[in-house]
Amino acid sequence: MSEQRDNSNGSGAYSTPESPQQEQRGFETLAIHAGQAADKSTGAVVPPIHQVSTYKQDGVGGLRGGYEYSRSANPTRTALEENLAALEGGRRGLAFASGLAAEDCLLRTLLTPGDHVVIPDDAYGGTFRLFARVAERWGVQWSVADSSDPAAVRAKLRERTKAVWVETPSNPLLGVTDIAAVAEVAHGAGARLVVDNTFASPYLQQPLALGADVVVHSTTKYMGGHSDVVGGALVVTDPALGDELAFHQNAMGGIAGPFDSWLVMRGIKTLGVRMDRHGENAARVVQLLTAHPKVTEVFYPGLPTHPGHEIAAKQMRGFGGMVSFRVEGGEEAAVRVCDRARLFTLGESLGGVESLIEHPGRMTHASAAGSALEVPADLVRLSVGIESADDLLADLTQALD
Ligand SMILES: *Cc1c(COP(=O)(O)O)cnc(C)c1O
């Protein structure tokens, strides 16, 4: 479990989509350079924040570099979108105002009334709410399956199933789905496989290479990495689907603004080193929790006892920074641990440099109460940050004792 860099899928070989013949670059190089050419007019090594809505045309229809209006395209957003495509090994990246704006654009592009989607039984609460409370009103059908079991997903497929949606590792129970196996199941029925890669980030896991058709991100989390921006992204390999998504992105308007795009790009440059440290610190936290008498169960894909451990070890290059656990004494005890933590800040969200603690049942997953996605009441979720590990362990020890 301390072996965070078991690099079974991470060959480190990628190329930027706009120049596939270019020498293959490693992930960290792409994170810093893909889509980030020095500014043509000044040589600035960081793409400027083009805080602008419209562009001067050289005669009617005479666009300079293809930009006419910033909902359709903006150079700062383009730089981020090219970077995202390169990091996921896709052909097209699209940046949105939030993860949910990206999800909404995707489902309105893939589905029409009467179509059906299979969604996982463990997922971000807002994703579930989008299907159950919004898409359903527009005639979209959905079924819930345990996506860690490809046969369970197959059993839910219907004639009009257009997409299978998975989150791996999942939120908040850290369930693991075999992406390649579920891709085969989805494709066998003519459906597309969508993978929410927010928890892993492209540094740890690359769903497109494993057969997924669409990668979804809340860039608010590890990609941005500093709890200072809300954003979302889609990355695809099929250029025709990329064009359809870009049409809907422009037609519906949920774009990432220039400053937000810039913040996400700035975060991405250090994604690799941050994810390594998140993983190392999480491994220490898991060690403490598994030995603690008040902790009844620990959820972390790096644990050899985790049911998805082997698949995670195969399809990820590390196990990430998210850890959940159950405590003795039920809901009240779990809430007390959250209240007592000091260095772990009590708050929603995840993936930032600072450690966070929360009670999913009352916070992030309150909207899933009473559904198949309801989470245990005695569950606590940690987003393990990159502070000194000893300080994090001391804080958890005092919160549990
Ligand atoms: C946060 C989150 C989302 C939603 O993203 P927002 O940026 O908050 O809209 C989707 N999926 C997962 C796994 C998340 O953690």
The ligand as a Gaussian input file, in Angstrom:
#p B3LYP/6-31G(d) Opt

LIG

0 1
 C      -17.680000      17.841000      -7.020000
 C      -17.972000      16.716000      -7.914000
 C      -18.794000      16.860000      -9.039000
 C      -19.517000      18.158000      -9.345000
 O      -18.642000      19.175000      -9.689000
 P      -18.902000      20.747000      -9.355000
 O      -17.650000      21.367000      -9.853000
 O      -19.107000      20.868000      -7.886000
 O      -20.112000      21.139000     -10.121000
 C      -18.964000      15.770000      -9.867000
 N      -18.380000      14.589000      -9.607000
 C      -17.585000      14.394000      -8.527000
 C      -16.969000      13.059000      -8.290000
 C      -17.361000      15.444000      -7.650000
 O      -16.594000      15.239000      -6.572000

